C-alpha cells in the first residue's frame, strides 16, 4: 500500500507514518513540487507528460521518472490517451497528507497550526464544475526557423489565451536561438520570455508530446517559404507573415517593422481566441482560420 489516499483508511500508526513520509518525501524535490503545482493549477483537468516537462523545463525522460514517483505516492493519477499519458492531481492524496498533519502530528488539535489548513482545505474541496471542465486548446505555431514569428505568436497566445489556450512553437529548420531583438521586444512588452527557445517540430511528433488541437503555419509562402504538411490529422491554418530575418535598414526601422509584425500577430490571435468554437464544426473552424490569415482582411 503506497498511496497517501490510504491515510484516510484505518491502520496502525507506524503504517500511517510510513505512507505520510513517502508522500511528503515525494514532494521534497523542486521538479516534483513544480509538477504538482502545475497540475493543481489546472485541476480537475489533466496535462500530458510532455506539457508538464515543458512547464518544468526538464527532459521528457527525466520528467517521466518524477511523475512515476508522484504517482506511486498517490499524489497524481495517470490515464492513457492514445499514445500519450495524461496526469491529474489526486486531491484525495493531498487530503490524506493534511489529515495526517492535523490528526497525527497535532494530536487532533489543528488549531496548533493556526490557519495553515484553512486555505488548502477550501481549494482542495472544490468539486469539478462545468466551467472547470472546459478543455484548453493546444495551438502549435510553425515557421521556418522558429526564431521570430512563431515565437511571438506563442508568447502572445499564452498571454491573450488566459488559460483557455496553450501556445507552442516550432520550426521546420530551427535556428540555434530566437532573434535577440524579438526576445528583447517581447520582454519589454511584458511577456514571460524565460521558456522561449527555438526547436524542431519533430519534438511534437513523439508519444509524450502534447496533443495539438490546431496547427497554424506562419511561413511567408508568397515569398517561397514553406512549412511541413500535417495532412488532415489536425485543424490547420495558414497565416503567411514576413520574416524578420529579412528586415533591413537602421535599428529604428527594424524596430518599427517588428512592432508592426507584433501588431499583426496580436490582431489575428485576438480574432482566433474570440471564435465561437462551441458552435463551429471542424470545416467551419478551418475556414475561419484561413480567413484570419488573409492579409486583405486583417491589418495591424
ABEGO torsion letter per residue (X at the ends): XABAAAAABBBBAAAAAAAAAAAAAAABBAAAAAAAAAAAAAOABBBBAAAAAAAAGBBAAAAAAAAAAAAAAGABBBBBBEABBBBBBBAAAAAAAAAAAAAAAAGGBAAAAEAAAAAAAAAAABBBBAAAABBBBBBBBBBAAGAAAAAAAAAAAAAAAGGABBBBBBBABBBABBBAAAAAAAAAAGBBAAABBBBBAAAAABAABBBBABBBBABBAAAGBBBBBAEAABBBBBBBBBBAAABBEBAAAAAAAAAAAAAAAAAAAAAAAABBAAABBAAAAAAAAAAAABAAABBX
